[in-house]
Each structure stands twice: as structure tokens, then as C-alpha cells.
Amino acid sequence: MKPDETLPIAHLGRHPNLRESVTESLTAAIISGALKEGTLYSAPMLGAAFGVSATPVREAMMDLARQGLVETVKNKGFRITQITDQELDEITEIRLLIEPPIVGRVAGKIPAEGYPRLRLMADDIVSAAKEGDLTEFLAVDRQFHAAILEYFGNARLVELATSLRARTRLYGIQSLSESHKLDESAREHHLIVDLLEAGDAKAAEQMMYRHISHARGLWATGQETTRRD
């Protein structure tokens, strides 16, 4: 790819934590497919696209390399890690084995003061979906799911689930956002919080199962698929 080629990512402007902002934007670009698998990108090229120097891009890319999202190519830059449909299916299967049961187990056990925070994140997810801000959508979505899992009290489980989430590819999410079909999926976060607060473990687990299944259905391809009765 030529250094002056326009990339489908937005300038970041001024941010108090530039490295974190670059990391979030790069993660969203990789997950949504804005940055292509197998393609080599240089830090100066990405820095120009973001409107920042190459330094925070290199720092962010090194973080993403440790997560397995990119691989370093000496003296050239970073290549987006390729992932097969089978790998995506396996990642989703692991998430479905982990997250829904845990959500069911924390239903009704989250302290009352925790719900305003979860509802605020759910509001932000819906707002980001309506505004078509996929970077914000994916970042807050990750925070929302991690916040729920944290109430189970197993830090390694949260780390694993978050890592698996980052490795997912959601190539249909851009078109869903443009057609406003992402809004409906975004509102599921409010339903999850309602079921948790009501203490309905079974319904909360089923809703989370459906929600995660979007990763290999609605969000991945733009078409809903059924994985469970």
C-alpha cells in the first residue's frame, strides 16, 4: 500500500490519552475490516491517516501485537493478522461457553450501585450506534461486557473473554451501522441490564447467548443466524 493512500479511518484530533485513543481506533478498524487482513501498514502511514505522529501508532501497534491482532514486520511496519472462518467460529463457541453462564450466575447479585454505571454504558452504546461511531461503539461494548463479568470475581476470565472479543471480526457491522440496523442490537444491552437487575438468571443467560451469536451472524455478515433453540 502506498504511503499517501487514503485510509478509511478518521483523524483523532486532541485527546488526553493519545495512545489509548489510537489503540481503540486501530482495534475498531481491524475488527470492522477497515484495515485489511494480511495488509502491511507503516506507523507513519497510519499516523498521517489519524492526524498524529508515528510514535503513538507504534506504541499502540505493539500493544495489539501482544493481543495477536497484528504482527510486526522488521523495518517495514505491521501486518494485520489473518483469521479464518473456522477460527472465528471457534472463538465464538468459546465465548458462548463462558459468558452466558457467567451472566446467569451474576443475575440478581450485582449491587444496586452498579446498575447506574451499566445503564450509562448501555446508553452510550445506543448513542454510538445511532451516530455511526464504530470506534466508540466497540470500545464501550467491550467495557460493558467486561464490567458484567467482573462481578463474577475472576480476573483471568475477564481477561480471556476480552481477548477473545478483540480477535473477533465483524465485517458486516459497517453496513449495519449505515442502514441503522445496528441500533436494534445496541438496545439489547438495556434488556440485559433489566434481566440482571430482575434476577432472571435463565432469561439473562439466553439473551447474552443471542447477543454474542450476532458476532457470527448479524454483525459478521449483515444477516441473522440461529445457533440455538
Phi and psi in degrees as a GROMACS rama.xvg file:
@    title "Ramachandran Plot"
@    xaxis  label "Phi"
@    yaxis  label "Psi"
@TYPE xy
-69.5435  144.297  LYS-2
-58.656  -29.4169  PRO-3
-94.2117  6.07035  ASP-4
-69.8692  136.368  GLU-5
-71.0454  131.248  THR-6
-103.971  147.41  LEU-7
-80.4151  51.8404  PRO-8
-134.013  150.04  ILE-9
-94.6309  152.196  ALA-10
-60.5048  147.512  HIS-11
-93.3587  -25.5386  LEU-12
71.8592  -150.464  GLY-13
-94.8277  126.345  ARG-14
-135.45  139.625  HIS-15
-63.245  -32.568  PRO-16
-122.751  86.6551  ASN-17
-65.7172  -41.6027  LEU-18
-60.3402  -43.21  ARG-19
-64.6607  -40.9817  GLU-20
-64.4346  -42.0662  SER-21
-64.4097  -41.5762  VAL-22
-61.6707  -45.1625  THR-23
-62.4209  -43.7944  GLU-24
-67.9335  -40.3637  SER-25
-66.0146  -41.7459  LEU-26
-59.9313  -46.1832  THR-27
-63.1274  -39.9287  ALA-28
-65.944  -35.9091  ALA-29
-72.0444  -47.5025  ILE-30
-62.3045  -39.8513  ILE-31
-82.7865  -10.7967  SER-32
89.6388  4.91848  GLY-33
-62.0078  -36.0153  ALA-34
-101.201  124.645  LEU-35
-83.1825  140.058  LYS-36
-59.1011  140.307  GLU-37
79.5936  -6.96757  GLY-38
-88.9162  141.385  THR-39
-93.0909  128.518  LEU-40
-124.712  139.631  TYR-41
-96.643  154.448  SER-42
-62.3895  -42.9119  ALA-43
-61.3152  -38.4268  PRO-44
-62.5576  -47.8747  MET-45
-68.4135  -36.7977  LEU-46
-60.5535  -41.2887  GLY-47
-64.8539  -38.5397  ALA-48
-65.8786  -37.7187  ALA-49
-82.0522  -17.9375  PHE-50
79.8882  29.7224  GLY-51
-131.529  173.451  VAL-52
-74.8185  169.663  SER-53
-72.1404  -22.7477  ALA-54
-61.115  -53.096  THR-55
-64.7045  -26.414  PRO-56
-68.5342  -45.5889  VAL-57
-60.0703  -43.4433  ARG-58
-62.3749  -44.0156  GLU-59
-65.5767  -41.9662  ALA-60
-63.9297  -35.6488  MET-61
-65.1799  -37.5558  MET-62
-62.6437  -43.5257  ASP-63
-70.3175  -29.359  LEU-64
-64.9258  -38.2703  ALA-65
-67.3285  -25.2323  ARG-66
-86.82  -7.83103  GLN-67
87.028  8.62657  GLY-68
-80.8224  -28.3616  LEU-69
-137.491  165.335  VAL-70
-127.966  143.24  GLU-71
-81.1289  142.263  THR-72
-121.616  111.154  VAL-73
-52.9702  129.892  LYS-74
64.1597  10.6566  ASN-75
-126.339  -42.649  LYS-76
147.005  -136.189  GLY-77
-135.519  136.342  PHE-78
-108.225  132.386  ARG-79
-68.5932  126.842  ILE-80
-64.7054  133.395  THR-81
-84.5175  144.114  GLN-82
-138.987  134.718  ILE-83
-86.6007  165.619  THR-84
-60.6222  -36.8203  ASP-85
-64.0569  -41.0962  GLN-86
-64.2532  -40.1588  GLU-87
-64.8704  -39.8847  LEU-88
-61.5694  -41.9919  ASP-89
-67.1864  -40.3359  GLU-90
-62.1265  -45.9895  ILE-91
-62.8478  -40.6671  THR-92
-61.2789  -41.8306  GLU-93
-64.1254  -43.9843  ILE-94
-61.1461  -39.3596  ARG-95
-68.629  -27.9398  LEU-96
-76.7779  -26.835  LEU-97
-95.7743  -57.7389  ILE-98
-71.3504  -49.7281  GLU-99
-58.0399  -45.6596  PRO-100
-61.635  -36.957  PRO-101
-67.0765  -40.8112  ILE-102
-60.5998  -41.3819  VAL-103
-61.7104  -36.6313  GLY-104
-75.3318  -25.4006  ARG-105
-93.0494  -6.87058  VAL-106
-56.9538  128.888  ALA-107
78.6927  -0.623721  GLY-108
-113.514  -2.5793  LYS-109
-76.961  131.571  ILE-110
-61.5386  150.533  PRO-111
-54.4875  -35.8872  ALA-112
-71.6537  -10.7617  GLU-113
-80.9528  -23.96  GLY-114
-69.726  -38.3524  TYR-115
-57.651  -38.2632  PRO-116
-65.7644  -43.6785  ARG-117
-64.7986  -39.9912  LEU-118
-68.1238  -35.256  ARG-119
-64.404  -42.3228  LEU-120
-65.0433  -39.9955  MET-121
-61.6273  -40.4073  ALA-122
-60.5021  -44.409  ASP-123
-65.245  -36.2276  ASP-124
-64.2766  -45.2973  ILE-125
-63.6069  -42.7022  VAL-126
-62.3781  -43.4544  SER-127
-63.8391  -38.6189  ALA-128
-63.9126  -44.5856  ALA-129
-65.2629  -34.229  LYS-130
-85.9646  -7.05912  GLU-131
72.5772  22.5584  GLY-132
-91.0483  89.0276  ASP-133
-70.4694  -30.6455  LEU-134
-61.6858  -48.3711  THR-135
-67.1514  -41.4712  GLU-136
-57.0923  -51.8442  PHE-137
-69.0718  -34.8123  LEU-138
-67.4387  -48.9477  ALA-139
-71.2723  -33.7915  VAL-140
-59.5767  -44.0394  ASP-141
-63.4801  -42.5315  ARG-142
-63.7652  -38.9761  GLN-143
-62.0914  -50.4299  PHE-144
-66.6901  -38.725  HIS-145
-64.9394  -39.2532  ALA-146
-62.2944  -39.5669  ALA-147
-67.0324  -46.2631  ILE-148
-63.6444  -30.7494  LEU-149
-60.3609  -27.5959  GLU-150
-70.1581  -12.8391  TYR-151
-76.5675  -21.7507  PHE-152
83.6541  25.2228  GLY-153
-126.537  99.4227  ASN-154
-63.6552  -35.2609  ALA-155
-68.4743  -35.3788  ARG-156
-64.309  -42.6959  LEU-157
-62.1991  -44.0642  VAL-158
-61.5322  -44.0606  GLU-159
-63.6946  -48.2333  LEU-160
-62.7561  -40.0299  ALA-161
-66.4544  -40.283  THR-162
-64.2152  -43.3048  SER-163
-63.9107  -38.7534  LEU-164
-62.2884  -41.0542  ARG-165
-67.2968  -27.72  ALA-166
-84.4847  -7.16938  ARG-167
-70.6092  146.906  THR-168
-112.867  132.843  ARG-169
-126.037  67.623  LEU-170
-69.518  -15.0167  TYR-171
-91.7031  -3.2206  GLY-172
-69.9895  -31.427  ILE-173
-64.8763  -46.5363  GLN-174
-66.9808  -35.2506  SER-175
-64.6067  -39.109  LEU-176
-64.7466  -43.6991  SER-177
-66.9359  -29.6346  GLU-178
-94.1382  3.21462  SER-179
65.5228  16.3537  HIS-180
-79.0821  -14.4272  LYS-181
-72.2814  -22.9424  LEU-182
-58.4356  -41.4468  ASP-183
-64.4159  -43.6278  GLU-184
-64.0191  -36.9136  SER-185
-61.6388  -37.2969  ALA-186
-69.7007  -14.367  ARG-187
-62.0719  -25.4095  GLU-188
-62.8446  -37.0713  HIS-189
-66.331  -38.9976  HIS-190
-64.198  -39.5736  LEU-191
-61.1824  -44.8252  ILE-192
-64.5164  -41.3071  VAL-193
-59.7484  -43.6469  ASP-194
-69.6662  -36.5727  LEU-195
-63.7602  -45.8863  LEU-196
-67.7341  -32.0782  GLU-197
-75.8295  -12.1359  ALA-198
75.9398  19.9731  GLY-199
-87.8963  86.2565  ASP-200
-61.2791  -45.905  ALA-201
-63.4265  -47.321  LYS-202
-66.7048  -37.811  ALA-203
-63.7391  -42.3618  ALA-204
-63.5124  -44.3313  GLU-205
-64.661  -39.6392  GLN-206
-65.7552  -40.5462  MET-207
-66.4945  -36.5906  MET-208
-61.7244  -46.1935  TYR-209
-63.1245  -42.4447  ARG-210
-62.467  -46.661  HIS-211
-67.9717  -32.1518  ILE-212
-61.8875  -21.327  SER-213
-59.2548  -27.239  HIS-214
-60.2112  -27.6934  ALA-215
-114.142  9.76066  ARG-216
-127.113  -97.5436  GLY-217
-57.5155  -49.4469  LEU-218
-73.7313  -32.8109  TRP-219
-78.6662  -37.4416  ALA-220
-122.665  -13.2915  THR-221
88.5374  1.09164  GLY-222
-127.819  135.633  GLN-223
-72.8619  142.341  GLU-224
-130.248  154.069  THR-225
-108.169  125.574  THR-226
-110.062  -8.72089  ARG-227
-157.668  140.937  ARG-228
